Amino acid sequence: MIKDVRHVGIVVSDMEKSLKFYRDLLGLKIKSLVNEQGEFLDNMLAHENVKNKVAKLYAKNGNVLVELINSKSYGNKKDRDFFTIGASHFAFTVDDLEKTYDYLIKNGVKFTAPPQQTPDGFAKVTFCEDPDGTPIELVEVINAD
């Protein structure tokens, strides 16, 4: 039934701060940046007069999109954390986690811990936060066997 993962949607409080993080620091590329509104969107989201600014970004492989959504009509709620029911985080694969970690730390990104090797030796992993506190896992595969 499912063919592929299409995108991950993230509600953000400030589009420019989020673009600085996802585009400028993480290196995602913008596919589109648009204002969305109208009857179709109202029907799909079951709300009236929805107005969103939406940025669609992609990584090097071009497959999975990250969709940043800034609501201009309904504000933004921030009552979630890592243990809230529902999606808790998403993960990016990186080439060199130590280098990525150092670069992001120098640019003020908050981390839960320095990179650590998984108990099975498969990968190095750490978690950081985007400007709104959304947890993001960064993974470097070190033993693909």
A tleap script that builds the chain and sets N, CA, C and O, in Angstrom:
source leaprc.protein.ff14SB
mol = sequence {
  NMET ILE LYS ASP VAL ARG HIE VAL GLY ILE
  VAL VAL SER ASP MET GLU LYS SER LEU LYS
  PHE TYR ARG ASP LEU LEU GLY LEU LYS ILE
  LYS SER LEU VAL ASN GLU GLN GLY GLU PHE
  LEU ASP ASN MET LEU ALA HIE GLU ASN VAL
  LYS ASN LYS VAL ALA LYS LEU TYR ALA LYS
  ASN GLY ASN VAL LEU VAL GLU LEU ILE ASN
  SER LYS SER TYR GLY ASN LYS LYS ASP ARG
  ASP PHE PHE THR ILE GLY ALA SER HIE PHE
  ALA PHE THR VAL ASP ASP LEU GLU LYS THR
  TYR ASP TYR LEU ILE LYS ASN GLY VAL LYS
  PHE THR ALA PRO PRO GLN GLN THR PRO ASP
  GLY PHE ALA LYS VAL THR PHE CYS GLU ASP
  PRO ASP GLY THR PRO ILE GLU LEU VAL GLU
  VAL ILE ASN ALA CASP
}
set mol.1.N position { 0.823 -1.189 0.000 }
set mol.1.CA position { 0.000 0.000 0.000 }
set mol.1.C position { 0.874 1.262 0.000 }
set mol.1.O position { 0.727 2.094 -0.895 }
set mol.2.N position { 1.776 1.428 0.973 }
set mol.2.CA position { 2.658 2.599 1.025 }
set mol.2.C position { 3.803 2.399 0.039 }
set mol.2.O position { 4.455 1.355 0.039 }
set mol.3.N position { 4.043 3.396 -0.797 }
set mol.3.CA position { 5.131 3.318 -1.768 }
set mol.3.C position { 6.393 4.006 -1.287 }
set mol.3.O position { 7.495 3.561 -1.606 }
set mol.4.N position { 6.254 5.103 -0.511 }
set mol.4.CA position { 7.423 5.890 -0.127 }
set mol.4.C position { 7.010 6.897 0.932 }
set mol.4.O position { 5.819 7.139 1.126 }
set mol.5.N position { 7.975 7.485 1.615 }
set mol.5.CA position { 7.706 8.606 2.513 }
set mol.5.C position { 7.741 9.865 1.668 }
set mol.5.O position { 8.739 10.132 0.998 }
set mol.6.N position { 6.667 10.645 1.689 }
set mol.6.CA position { 6.560 11.825 0.826 }
set mol.6.C position { 7.214 13.056 1.441 }
set mol.6.O position { 8.033 13.710 0.796 }
set mol.7.N position { 6.855 13.379 2.692 }
set mol.7.CA position { 7.481 14.506 3.365 }
set mol.7.C position { 7.197 14.453 4.856 }
set mol.7.O position { 6.347 13.692 5.317 }
set mol.8.N position { 7.917 15.268 5.590 }
set mol.8.CA position { 7.704 15.464 7.015 }
set mol.8.C position { 7.287 16.918 7.176 }
set mol.8.O position { 7.979 17.815 6.694 }
set mol.9.N position { 6.164 17.165 7.846 }
set mol.9.CA position { 5.680 18.521 8.062 }
set mol.9.C position { 6.022 18.998 9.458 }
set mol.9.O position { 5.809 18.283 10.437 }
set mol.10.N position { 6.556 20.212 9.550 }
set mol.10.CA position { 6.956 20.774 10.835 }
set mol.10.C position { 6.363 22.173 10.950 }
set mol.10.O position { 6.632 23.034 10.113 }
set mol.11.N position { 5.558 22.400 11.983 }
set mol.11.CA position { 5.020 23.735 12.234 }
set mol.11.C position { 6.113 24.557 12.913 }
set mol.11.O position { 6.713 24.119 13.895 }
set mol.12.N position { 6.362 25.745 12.382 }
set mol.12.CA position { 7.420 26.613 12.905 }
set mol.12.C position { 6.839 27.962 13.307 }
set mol.12.O position { 5.820 28.398 12.771 }
set mol.13.N position { 7.500 28.615 14.257 }
set mol.13.CA position { 6.995 29.913 14.718 }
set mol.13.C position { 7.543 31.077 13.901 }
set mol.13.O position { 6.907 32.129 13.830 }
set mol.14.N position { 8.705 30.909 13.285 }
set mol.14.CA position { 9.351 31.983 12.541 }
set mol.14.C position { 10.033 31.378 11.317 }
set mol.14.O position { 11.045 30.689 11.442 }
set mol.15.N position { 9.483 31.636 10.145 }
set mol.15.CA position { 9.992 31.012 8.917 }
set mol.15.C position { 11.447 31.373 8.660 }
set mol.15.O position { 12.235 30.509 8.277 }
set mol.16.N position { 11.816 32.627 8.861 }
set mol.16.CA position { 13.203 33.034 8.575 }
set mol.16.C position { 14.209 32.333 9.492 }
set mol.16.O position { 15.257 31.880 9.032 }
set mol.17.N position { 13.893 32.244 10.788 }
set mol.17.CA position { 14.781 31.519 11.713 }
set mol.17.C position { 14.875 30.046 11.318 }
set mol.17.O position { 15.954 29.456 11.364 }
set mol.18.N position { 13.757 29.460 10.935 }
set mol.18.CA position { 13.741 28.046 10.557 }
set mol.18.C position { 14.493 27.813 9.261 }
set mol.18.O position { 15.190 26.807 9.127 }
set mol.19.N position { 14.365 28.727 8.296 }
set mol.19.CA position { 15.134 28.592 7.052 }
set mol.19.C position { 16.628 28.736 7.327 }
set mol.19.O position { 17.442 28.044 6.716 }
set mol.20.N position { 16.987 29.622 8.234 }
set mol.20.CA position { 18.404 29.757 8.586 }
set mol.20.C position { 18.938 28.422 9.112 }
set mol.20.O position { 20.049 28.015 8.772 }
set mol.21.N position { 18.141 27.746 9.943 }
set mol.21.CA position { 18.558 26.461 10.501 }
set mol.21.C position { 18.566 25.362 9.436 }
set mol.21.O position { 19.607 24.754 9.190 }
set mol.22.N position { 17.428 25.102 8.805 }
set mol.22.CA position { 17.294 23.967 7.880 }
set mol.22.C position { 18.043 24.176 6.563 }
set mol.22.O position { 18.658 23.243 6.047 }
set mol.23.N position { 17.995 25.367 6.028 }
set mol.23.CA position { 18.650 25.658 4.753 }
set mol.23.C position { 20.117 26.018 4.961 }
set mol.23.O position { 21.010 25.380 4.403 }
set mol.24.N position { 20.352 27.041 5.764 }
set mol.24.CA position { 21.716 27.585 5.882 }
set mol.24.C position { 22.644 26.708 6.709 }
set mol.24.O position { 23.799 26.516 6.330 }
set mol.25.N position { 22.164 26.168 7.836 }
set mol.25.CA position { 23.037 25.352 8.685 }
set mol.25.C position { 23.050 23.878 8.278 }
set mol.25.O position { 24.116 23.269 8.192 }
set mol.26.N position { 21.867 23.298 8.027 }
set mol.26.CA position { 21.817 21.870 7.672 }
set mol.26.C position { 22.040 21.614 6.189 }
set mol.26.O position { 22.340 20.485 5.801 }
set mol.27.N position { 21.902 22.630 5.360 }
set mol.27.CA position { 22.200 22.479 3.940 }
set mol.27.C position { 21.081 21.949 3.066 }
set mol.27.O position { 21.329 21.533 1.934 }
set mol.28.N position { 19.838 21.953 3.571 }
set mol.28.CA position { 18.726 21.545 2.714 }
set mol.28.C position { 18.495 22.613 1.653 }
set mol.28.O position { 18.802 23.787 1.857 }
set mol.29.N position { 17.956 22.193 0.530 }
set mol.29.CA position { 17.694 23.097 -0.594 }
set mol.29.C position { 16.196 23.398 -0.674 }
set mol.29.O position { 15.366 22.524 -0.423 }
set mol.30.N position { 15.857 24.641 -1.025 }
set mol.30.CA position { 14.446 25.023 -1.151 }
set mol.30.C position { 13.906 24.567 -2.504 }
set mol.30.O position { 14.460 24.881 -3.558 }
set mol.31.N position { 12.808 23.816 -2.439 }
set mol.31.CA position { 12.085 23.430 -3.652 }
set mol.31.C position { 11.023 24.489 -3.966 }
set mol.31.O position { 10.827 24.871 -5.120 }
set mol.32.N position { 10.341 24.955 -2.906 }
set mol.32.CA position { 9.350 26.018 -3.087 }
set mol.32.C position { 9.132 26.746 -1.767 }
set mol.32.O position { 9.348 26.194 -0.688 }
set mol.33.N position { 8.700 27.993 -1.879 }
set mol.33.CA position { 8.354 28.828 -0.732 }
set mol.33.C position { 7.132 29.630 -1.146 }
set mol.33.O position { 7.235 30.553 -1.954 }
set mol.34.N position { 5.961 29.278 -0.588 }
set mol.34.CA position { 4.708 29.873 -1.048 }
set mol.34.C position { 3.785 30.203 0.119 }
set mol.34.O position { 3.914 29.661 1.217 }
set mol.35.N position { 2.849 31.110 -0.156 }
set mol.35.CA position { 1.743 31.368 0.759 }
set mol.35.C position { 0.567 30.539 0.268 }
set mol.35.O position { 0.207 30.589 -0.908 }
set mol.36.N position { -0.032 29.774 1.183 }
set mol.36.CA position { -1.156 28.920 0.820 }
set mol.36.C position { -2.410 29.382 1.546 }
set mol.36.O position { -2.367 29.731 2.726 }
set mol.37.N position { -3.528 29.381 0.825 }
set mol.37.CA position { -4.819 29.688 1.408 }
set mol.37.C position { -5.893 29.288 0.417 }
set mol.37.O position { -5.596 28.967 -0.734 }
set mol.38.N position { -7.139 29.307 0.859 }
set mol.38.CA position { -8.252 29.030 -0.037 }
set mol.38.C position { -9.112 27.869 0.419 }
set mol.38.O position { -8.842 27.225 1.433 }
set mol.39.N position { -10.157 27.618 -0.358 }
set mol.39.CA position { -11.166 26.619 -0.009 }
set mol.39.C position { -10.572 25.216 0.128 }
set mol.39.O position { -10.924 24.484 1.052 }
set mol.40.N position { -9.677 24.839 -0.784 }
set mol.40.CA position { -9.070 23.509 -0.714 }
set mol.40.C position { -8.355 23.313 0.619 }
set mol.40.O position { -8.568 22.305 1.292 }
set mol.41.N position { -7.508 24.266 1.005 }
set mol.41.CA position { -6.746 24.166 2.249 }
set mol.41.C position { -7.685 24.173 3.453 }
set mol.41.O position { -7.491 23.396 4.387 }
set mol.42.N position { -8.704 25.041 3.444 }
set mol.42.CA position { -9.681 25.079 4.533 }
set mol.42.C position { -10.354 23.717 4.697 }
set mol.42.O position { -10.502 23.225 5.816 }
set mol.43.N position { -10.761 23.109 3.580 }
set mol.43.CA position { -11.415 21.796 3.624 }
set mol.43.C position { -10.470 20.717 4.137 }
set mol.43.O position { -10.857 19.902 4.975 }
set mol.44.N position { -9.230 20.705 3.639 }
set mol.44.CA position { -8.269 19.676 4.021 }
set mol.44.C position { -7.921 19.754 5.505 }
set mol.44.O position { -7.721 18.722 6.146 }
set mol.45.N position { -7.845 20.963 6.058 }
set mol.45.CA position { -7.434 21.146 7.454 }
set mol.45.C position { -8.622 21.331 8.404 }
set mol.45.O position { -8.442 21.478 9.613 }
set mol.46.N position { -9.834 21.322 7.845 }
set mol.46.CA position { -11.065 21.449 8.631 }
set mol.46.C position { -11.069 22.707 9.505 }
set mol.46.O position { -11.478 22.672 10.665 }
set mol.47.N position { -10.609 23.812 8.927 }
set mol.47.CA position { -10.625 25.128 9.571 }
set mol.47.C position { -10.993 26.174 8.525 }
set mol.47.O position { -10.871 25.927 7.325 }
set mol.48.N position { -11.437 27.328 8.976 }
set mol.48.CA position { -11.788 28.397 8.050 }
set mol.48.C position { -10.671 29.427 7.959 }
set mol.48.O position { -9.948 29.676 8.924 }
set mol.49.N position { -10.549 30.014 6.782 }
set mol.49.CA position { -9.610 31.116 6.535 }
set mol.49.C position { -8.162 30.794 6.914 }
set mol.49.O position { -7.462 31.620 7.500 }
set mol.50.N position { -7.729 29.584 6.571 }
set mol.50.CA position { -6.351 29.179 6.852 }
set mol.50.C position { -5.407 29.930 5.919 }
set mol.50.O position { -5.634 30.010 4.711 }
set mol.51.N position { -4.357 30.472 6.496 }
set mol.51.CA position { -3.316 31.149 5.720 }
set mol.51.C position { -1.981 30.658 6.262 }
set mol.51.O position { -1.630 30.934 7.409 }
set mol.52.N position { -1.241 29.931 5.436 }
set mol.52.CA position { 0.045 29.379 5.840 }
set mol.52.C position { 1.138 29.819 4.878 }
set mol.52.O position { 0.909 29.937 3.674 }
set mol.53.N position { 2.322 30.059 5.415 }
set mol.53.CA position { 3.518 30.206 4.586 }
set mol.53.C position { 4.213 28.848 4.654 }
set mol.53.O position { 4.467 28.337 5.744 }
set mol.54.N position { 4.522 28.263 3.500 }
set mol.54.CA position { 5.047 26.898 3.452 }
set mol.54.C position { 6.330 26.856 2.638 }
set mol.54.O position { 6.373 27.312 1.496 }
set mol.55.N position { 7.373 26.301 3.243 }
set mol.55.CA position { 8.640 26.066 2.541 }
set mol.55.C position { 8.826 24.571 2.402 }
set mol.55.O position { 8.725 23.837 3.385 }
set mol.56.N position { 9.098 24.110 1.191 }
set mol.56.CA position { 9.400 22.704 0.944 }
set mol.56.C position { 10.886 22.607 0.633 }
set mol.56.O position { 11.391 23.266 -0.276 }
set mol.57.N position { 11.584 21.762 1.416 }
set mol.57.CA position { 13.030 21.625 1.284 }
set mol.57.C position { 13.388 20.162 1.042 }
set mol.57.O position { 12.627 19.258 1.388 }
set mol.58.N position { 14.552 19.945 0.445 }
set mol.58.CA position { 14.990 18.571 0.179 }
set mol.58.C position { 16.490 18.447 0.444 }
set mol.58.O position { 17.226 19.433 0.457 }
set mol.59.N position { 16.915 17.199 0.655 }
set mol.59.CA position { 18.328 16.901 0.889 }
set mol.59.C position { 19.001 16.533 -0.426 }
set mol.59.O position { 18.371 16.559 -1.483 }
set mol.60.N position { 20.277 16.193 -0.356 }
set mol.60.CA position { 21.060 15.857 -1.555 }
set mol.60.C position { 20.385 14.820 -2.431 }
set mol.60.O position { 20.323 14.978 -3.650 }
set mol.61.N position { 19.871 13.744 -1.809 }
set mol.61.CA position { 19.269 12.669 -2.602 }
set mol.61.C position { 17.942 13.069 -3.224 }
set mol.61.O position { 17.451 12.390 -4.126 }
set mol.62.N position { 17.356 14.164 -2.753 }
set mol.62.CA position { 16.143 14.701 -3.362 }
set mol.62.C position { 14.877 13.933 -3.052 }
set mol.62.O position { 13.811 14.294 -3.550 }
set mol.63.N position { 14.955 12.884 -2.247 }
set mol.63.CA position { 13.780 12.045 -2.022 }
set mol.63.C position { 12.813 12.594 -0.991 }
set mol.63.O position { 11.677 12.919 -1.336 }
set mol.64.N position { 13.219 12.707 0.251 }
set mol.64.CA position { 12.305 13.102 1.313 }
set mol.64.C position { 12.304 14.621 1.467 }
set mol.64.O position { 13.354 15.251 1.592 }
set mol.65.N position { 11.130 15.177 1.456 }
set mol.65.CA position { 10.975 16.614 1.650 }
set mol.65.C position { 10.702 16.928 3.112 }
set mol.65.O position { 10.050 16.160 3.819 }
set mol.66.N position { 11.206 18.055 3.543 }
set mol.66.CA position { 10.840 18.629 4.824 }
set mol.66.C position { 9.964 19.830 4.496 }
set mol.66.O position { 10.366 20.716 3.742 }
set mol.67.N position { 8.770 19.850 5.066 }
set mol.67.CA position { 7.823 20.926 4.797 }
set mol.67.C position { 7.686 21.769 6.059 }
set mol.67.O position { 7.160 21.306 7.071 }
set mol.68.N position { 8.159 23.002 5.993 }
set mol.68.CA position { 8.034 23.932 7.111 }
set mol.68.C position { 6.747 24.721 6.929 }
set mol.68.O position { 6.497 25.264 5.853 }
set mol.69.N position { 5.926 24.789 7.980 }
set mol.69.CA position { 4.618 25.439 7.903 }
set mol.69.C position { 4.543 26.509 8.974 }
set mol.69.O position { 4.673 26.220 10.164 }
set mol.70.N position { 4.334 27.746 8.549 }
set mol.70.CA position { 4.162 28.857 9.479 }
set mol.70.C position { 2.743 29.372 9.302 }
set mol.70.O position { 2.415 29.961 8.273 }
set mol.71.N position { 1.891 29.148 10.320 }
set mol.71.CA position { 0.492 29.558 10.241 }
set mol.71.C position { 0.370 31.053 10.464 }
set mol.71.O position { 0.807 31.577 11.489 }
set mol.72.N position { -0.218 31.728 9.511 }
set mol.72.CA position { -0.458 33.164 9.618 }
set mol.72.C position { -1.846 33.440 10.179 }
set mol.72.O position { -2.163 34.586 10.499 }
set mol.73.N position { -2.686 32.402 10.304 }
set mol.73.CA position { -4.060 32.615 10.741 }
set mol.73.C position { -4.386 31.959 12.078 }
set mol.73.O position { -5.315 32.399 12.756 }
set mol.74.N position { -3.660 30.933 12.475 }
set mol.74.CA position { -4.000 30.214 13.701 }
set mol.74.C position { -2.891 30.220 14.742 }
set mol.74.O position { -2.997 29.536 15.759 }
set mol.75.N position { -1.835 30.977 14.504 }
set mol.75.CA position { -0.761 31.019 15.487 }
set mol.75.C position { -0.052 29.678 15.559 }
set mol.75.O position { -0.246 28.813 14.704 }
set mol.76.N position { 0.747 29.517 16.555 }
set mol.76.CA position { 1.505 28.288 16.711 }
set mol.76.C position { 1.477 27.894 18.179 }
set mol.76.O position { 1.686 28.727 19.061 }
set mol.77.N position { 1.216 26.620 18.433 }
set mol.77.CA position { 1.152 26.102 19.791 }
set mol.77.C position { 2.431 25.341 20.079 }
set mol.77.O position { 2.952 24.646 19.206 }
set mol.78.N position { 2.942 25.466 21.298 }
set mol.78.CA position { 4.196 24.787 21.651 }
set mol.78.C position { 4.016 24.011 22.951 }
set mol.78.O position { 4.626 24.335 23.970 }
set mol.79.N position { 3.173 22.983 22.900 }
set mol.79.CA position { 2.886 22.192 24.090 }
set mol.79.C position { 3.385 20.757 23.941 }
set mol.79.O position { 2.846 19.852 24.578 }
set mol.80.N position { 4.393 20.535 23.121 }
set mol.80.CA position { 4.895 19.177 22.889 }
set mol.80.C position { 6.303 19.033 23.441 }
set mol.80.O position { 7.023 20.016 23.616 }
set mol.81.N position { 6.679 17.794 23.710 }
set mol.81.CA position { 8.066 17.477 23.987 }
set mol.81.C position { 8.337 16.084 23.431 }
set mol.81.O position { 7.477 15.514 22.759 }
set mol.82.N position { 9.504 15.529 23.696 }
set mol.82.CA position { 9.905 14.254 23.104 }
set mol.82.C position { 8.953 13.117 23.461 }
set mol.82.O position { 8.844 12.154 22.703 }
set mol.83.N position { 8.260 13.206 24.601 }
set mol.83.CA position { 7.421 12.104 25.062 }
set mol.83.C position { 5.928 12.324 24.830 }
set mol.83.O position { 5.113 11.531 25.300 }
set mol.84.N position { 5.556 13.382 24.118 }
set mol.84.CA position { 4.162 13.629 23.795 }
set mol.84.C position { 3.690 12.592 22.770 }
set mol.84.O position { 4.422 12.261 21.837 }
set mol.85.N position { 2.470 12.084 22.945 }
set mol.85.CA position { 1.914 11.109 22.011 }
set mol.85.C position { 1.908 11.708 20.610 }
set mol.85.O position { 1.532 12.866 20.430 }
set mol.86.N position { 2.318 10.932 19.630 }
set mol.86.CA position { 2.418 11.379 18.246 }
set mol.86.C position { 3.874 11.367 17.815 }
set mol.86.O position { 4.729 10.839 18.527 }
set mol.87.N position { 4.156 11.932 16.680 }
set mol.87.CA position { 5.525 11.945 16.166 }
set mol.87.C position { 6.432 12.671 17.162 }
set mol.87.O position { 6.107 13.762 17.630 }
set mol.88.N position { 7.574 12.053 17.479 }
set mol.88.CA position { 8.459 12.634 18.490 }
set mol.88.C position { 9.660 13.345 17.902 }
set mol.88.O position { 10.185 14.272 18.518 }
set mol.89.N position { 10.108 12.933 16.725 }
set mol.89.CA position { 11.305 13.507 16.117 }
set mol.89.C position { 11.424 12.978 14.695 }
set mol.89.O position { 10.636 12.136 14.263 }
set mol.90.N position { 12.407 13.475 13.984 }
set mol.90.CA position { 12.775 12.861 12.716 }
set mol.90.C position { 14.284 12.863 12.636 }
set mol.90.O position { 14.948 13.547 13.415 }
set mol.91.N position { 14.839 12.098 11.693 }
set mol.91.CA position { 16.291 11.908 11.647 }
set mol.91.C position { 16.847 12.240 10.269 }
set mol.91.O position { 16.216 11.986 9.244 }
set mol.92.N position { 18.053 12.818 10.276 }
set mol.92.CA position { 18.825 13.059 9.062 }
set mol.92.C position { 20.074 12.186 9.114 }
set mol.92.O position { 20.688 12.039 10.170 }
set mol.93.N position { 20.447 11.614 7.988 }
set mol.93.CA position { 21.728 10.921 7.859 }
set mol.93.C position { 22.759 11.951 7.435 }
set mol.93.O position { 22.508 12.751 6.534 }
set mol.94.N position { 23.930 11.936 8.087 }
set mol.94.CA position { 25.012 12.863 7.755 }
set mol.94.C position { 26.269 12.067 7.412 }
set mol.94.O position { 26.401 10.906 7.797 }
set mol.95.N position { 27.189 12.697 6.688 }
set mol.95.CA position { 28.443 12.039 6.301 }
set mol.95.C position { 29.420 11.943 7.463 }
set mol.95.O position { 30.032 10.895 7.671 }
set mol.96.N position { 29.570 13.013 8.216 }
set mol.96.CA position { 30.563 13.092 9.286 }
set mol.96.C position { 29.911 13.757 10.489 }
set mol.96.O position { 29.799 14.982 10.540 }
set mol.97.N position { 29.478 12.950 11.464 }
set mol.97.CA position { 28.716 13.487 12.586 }
set mol.97.C position { 29.547 14.402 13.471 }
set mol.97.O position { 29.038 15.419 13.941 }
set mol.98.N position { 30.797 14.075 13.711 }
set mol.98.CA position { 31.643 14.929 14.558 }
set mol.98.C position { 31.793 16.322 13.937 }
set mol.98.O position { 31.685 17.336 14.627 }
set mol.99.N position { 32.040 16.355 12.639 }
set mol.99.CA position { 32.197 17.634 11.926 }
set mol.99.C position { 30.875 18.417 11.944 }
set mol.99.O position { 30.867 19.626 12.173 }
set mol.100.N position { 29.770 17.722 11.702 }
set mol.100.CA position { 28.447 18.358 11.721 }
set mol.100.C position { 28.136 18.902 13.107 }
set mol.100.O position { 27.653 20.026 13.245 }
set mol.101.N position { 28.410 18.116 14.118 }
set mol.101.CA position { 28.184 18.520 15.516 }
set mol.101.C position { 28.988 19.780 15.844 }
set mol.101.O position { 28.440 20.746 16.374 }
set mol.102.N position { 30.278 19.769 15.532 }
set mol.102.CA position { 31.134 20.932 15.817 }
set mol.102.C position { 30.630 22.184 15.102 }
set mol.102.O position { 30.581 23.263 15.692 }
set mol.103.N position { 30.258 22.036 13.833 }
set mol.103.CA position { 29.761 23.160 13.041 }
set mol.103.C position { 28.475 23.733 13.650 }
set mol.103.O position { 28.333 24.949 13.781 }
set mol.104.N position { 27.549 22.853 14.016 }
set mol.104.CA position { 26.272 23.318 14.562 }
set mol.104.C position { 26.439 23.924 15.956 }
set mol.104.O position { 25.790 24.920 16.275 }
set mol.105.N position { 27.292 23.342 16.779 }
set mol.105.CA position { 27.576 23.907 18.110 }
set mol.105.C position { 28.114 25.329 17.959 }
set mol.105.O position { 27.689 26.237 18.674 }
set mol.106.N position { 29.053 25.522 17.024 }
set mol.106.CA position { 29.636 26.852 16.796 }
set mol.106.C position { 28.586 27.857 16.326 }
set mol.106.O position { 28.763 29.066 16.470 }
set mol.107.N position { 27.484 27.339 15.761 }
set mol.107.CA position { 26.415 28.210 15.280 }
set mol.107.C position { 25.236 28.277 16.239 }
set mol.107.O position { 24.138 28.681 15.855 }
set mol.108.N position { 25.465 27.876 17.501 }
set mol.108.CA position { 24.467 28.066 18.536 }
set mol.108.C position { 23.358 27.041 18.627 }
set mol.108.O position { 22.373 27.266 19.331 }
set mol.109.N position { 23.490 25.912 17.930 }
set mol.109.CA position { 22.458 24.876 17.976 }
set mol.109.C position { 22.588 24.093 19.282 }
set mol.109.O position { 23.692 23.736 19.694 }
set mol.110.N position { 21.439 23.829 19.933 }
set mol.110.CA position { 21.434 23.080 21.197 }
set mol.110.C position { 21.382 21.577 20.927 }
set mol.110.O position { 20.648 21.115 20.053 }
set mol.111.N position { 22.179 20.820 21.699 }
set mol.111.CA position { 22.223 19.363 21.609 }
set mol.111.C position { 21.896 18.751 22.962 }
set mol.111.O position { 22.105 19.376 24.002 }
set mol.112.N position { 21.380 17.520 22.944 }
set mol.112.CA position { 21.126 16.798 24.189 }
set mol.112.C position { 22.402 16.159 24.709 }
set mol.112.O position { 22.578 16.022 25.920 }
set mol.113.N position { 23.302 15.764 23.798 }
set mol.113.CA position { 24.558 15.096 24.169 }
set mol.113.C position { 25.487 15.130 22.975 }
set mol.113.O position { 25.035 15.303 21.843 }
set mol.114.N position { 26.792 14.967 23.213 }
set mol.114.CA position { 27.719 14.835 22.083 }
set mol.114.C position { 27.426 13.537 21.323 }
set mol.114.O position { 26.736 12.665 21.851 }
set mol.115.N position { 27.936 13.394 20.099 }
set mol.115.CA position { 27.732 12.154 19.343 }
set mol.115.C position { 28.229 10.940 20.127 }
set mol.115.O position { 29.274 10.979 20.777 }
set mol.116.N position { 27.450 9.866 20.045 }
set mol.116.CA position { 27.790 8.624 20.721 }
set mol.116.C position { 27.588 7.455 19.771 }
set mol.116.O position { 26.695 7.486 18.925 }
set mol.117.N position { 28.408 6.435 19.905 }
set mol.117.CA position { 28.251 5.233 19.090 }
set mol.117.C position { 27.134 4.374 19.680 }
set mol.117.O position { 27.046 4.215 20.897 }
set mol.118.N position { 26.292 3.829 18.824 }
set mol.118.CA position { 25.213 2.964 19.285 }
set mol.118.C position { 25.799 1.667 19.847 }
set mol.118.O position { 26.888 1.259 19.445 }
set mol.119.N position { 25.092 1.016 20.770 }
set mol.119.CA position { 25.611 -0.216 21.377 }
set mol.119.C position { 25.947 -1.315 20.366 }
set mol.119.O position { 26.847 -2.119 20.604 }
set mol.120.N position { 25.233 -1.354 19.245 }
set mol.120.CA position { 25.508 -2.378 18.233 }
set mol.120.C position { 26.647 -1.997 17.284 }
set mol.120.O position { 27.014 -2.783 16.410 }
set mol.121.N position { 27.207 -0.793 17.451 }
set mol.121.CA position { 28.320 -0.347 16.618 }
set mol.121.C position { 27.928 0.063 15.211 }
set mol.121.O position { 28.801 0.296 14.375 }
set mol.122.N position { 26.638 0.155 14.930 }
set mol.122.CA position { 26.160 0.467 13.584 }
set mol.122.C position { 26.324 1.941 13.208 }
set mol.122.O position { 26.593 2.267 12.052 }
set mol.123.N position { 26.159 2.831 14.199 }
set mol.123.CA position { 26.113 4.258 13.867 }
set mol.123.C position { 26.581 5.108 15.035 }
set mol.123.O position { 26.686 4.640 16.169 }
set mol.124.N position { 26.864 6.383 14.726 }
set mol.124.CA position { 27.023 7.429 15.730 }
set mol.124.C position { 25.747 8.261 15.667 }
set mol.124.O position { 25.202 8.500 14.589 }
set mol.125.N position { 25.273 8.702 16.839 }
set mol.125.CA position { 23.980 9.380 16.910 }
set mol.125.C position { 24.043 10.521 17.921 }
set mol.125.O position { 24.755 10.438 18.922 }
set mol.126.N position { 23.299 11.573 17.653 }
set mol.126.CA position { 23.035 12.630 18.634 }
set mol.126.C position { 21.710 13.284 18.288 }
set mol.126.O position { 21.180 13.084 17.195 }
set mol.127.N position { 21.175 14.060 19.213 }
set mol.127.CA position { 19.953 14.820 18.993 }
set mol.127.C position { 20.245 16.301 19.180 }
set mol.127.O position { 20.962 16.694 20.100 }
set mol.128.N position { 19.678 17.119 18.290 }
set mol.128.CA position { 19.719 18.562 18.454 }
set mol.128.C position { 18.290 19.085 18.368 }
set mol.128.O position { 17.341 18.318 18.204 }
set mol.129.N position { 18.155 20.405 18.480 }
set mol.129.CA position { 16.843 21.034 18.388 }
set mol.129.C position { 16.855 22.096 17.309 }
set mol.129.O position { 17.847 22.801 17.124 }
set mol.130.N position { 15.737 22.207 16.593 }
set mol.130.CA position { 15.605 23.319 15.656 }
set mol.130.C position { 15.251 24.573 16.455 }
set mol.130.O position { 15.142 24.491 17.678 }
set mol.131.N position { 15.066 25.732 15.813 }
set mol.131.CA position { 14.799 26.970 16.571 }
set mol.131.C position { 13.564 26.927 17.466 }
set mol.131.O position { 13.468 27.702 18.418 }
set mol.132.N position { 12.608 26.026 17.174 }
set mol.132.CA position { 11.404 25.908 17.995 }
set mol.132.C position { 11.484 24.768 18.998 }
set mol.132.O position { 10.511 24.502 19.704 }
set mol.133.N position { 12.623 24.092 19.074 }
set mol.133.CA position { 12.782 22.995 20.020 }
set mol.133.C position { 12.377 21.630 19.481 }
set mol.133.O position { 12.343 20.662 20.240 }
set mol.134.N position { 12.071 21.527 18.194 }
set mol.134.CA position { 11.724 20.235 17.599 }
set mol.134.C position { 12.949 19.327 17.625 }
set mol.134.O position { 14.003 19.709 17.115 }
set mol.135.N position { 12.834 18.119 18.216 }
set mol.135.CA position { 13.980 17.211 18.279 }
set mol.135.C position { 14.351 16.654 16.897 }
set mol.135.O position { 13.492 16.191 16.146 }
set mol.136.N position { 15.634 16.711 16.588 }
set mol.136.CA position { 16.149 16.187 15.326 }
set mol.136.C position { 17.307 15.253 15.636 }
set mol.136.O position { 18.261 15.632 16.315 }
set mol.137.N position { 17.217 14.039 15.136 }
set mol.137.CA position { 18.278 13.056 15.313 }
set mol.137.C position { 19.240 13.157 14.137 }
set mol.137.O position { 18.810 13.199 12.984 }
set mol.138.N position { 20.526 13.195 14.418 }
set mol.138.CA position { 21.558 13.194 13.385 }
set mol.138.C position { 22.309 11.866 13.491 }
set mol.138.O position { 22.765 11.490 14.571 }
set mol.139.N position { 22.434 11.159 12.369 }
set mol.139.CA position { 22.978 9.809 12.364 }
set mol.139.C position { 24.076 9.691 11.312 }
set mol.139.O position { 23.901 10.111 10.168 }
set mol.140.N position { 25.213 9.113 11.712 }
set mol.140.CA position { 26.268 8.734 10.773 }
set mol.140.C position { 26.399 7.219 10.833 }
set mol.140.O position { 26.754 6.665 11.874 }
set mol.141.N position { 26.116 6.549 9.727 }
set mol.141.CA position { 26.279 5.093 9.665 }
set mol.141.C position { 27.767 4.800 9.565 }
set mol.141.O position { 28.444 5.294 8.664 }
set mol.142.N position { 28.278 3.989 10.499 }
set mol.142.CA position { 29.720 3.686 10.504 }
set mol.142.C position { 30.015 2.228 10.210 }
set mol.142.O position { 31.158 1.875 9.920 }
set mol.143.N position { 29.003 1.378 10.280 }
set mol.143.CA position { 29.213 -0.035 10.004 }
set mol.143.C position { 27.960 -0.584 9.338 }
set mol.143.O position { 27.050 -1.062 10.016 }
set mol.144.N position { 27.913 -0.517 8.023 }
set mol.144.CA position { 26.708 -0.913 7.274 }
set mol.144.C position { 26.575 -2.415 7.088 }
set mol.144.O position { 25.672 -2.860 6.379 }
set mol.145.N position { 27.434 -3.204 7.695 }
set mol.145.CA position { 27.346 -4.673 7.522 }
set mol.145.C position { 26.172 -5.266 8.216 }
set mol.145.O position { 25.970 -6.480 8.160 }
savepdb mol mol.pdb
quit
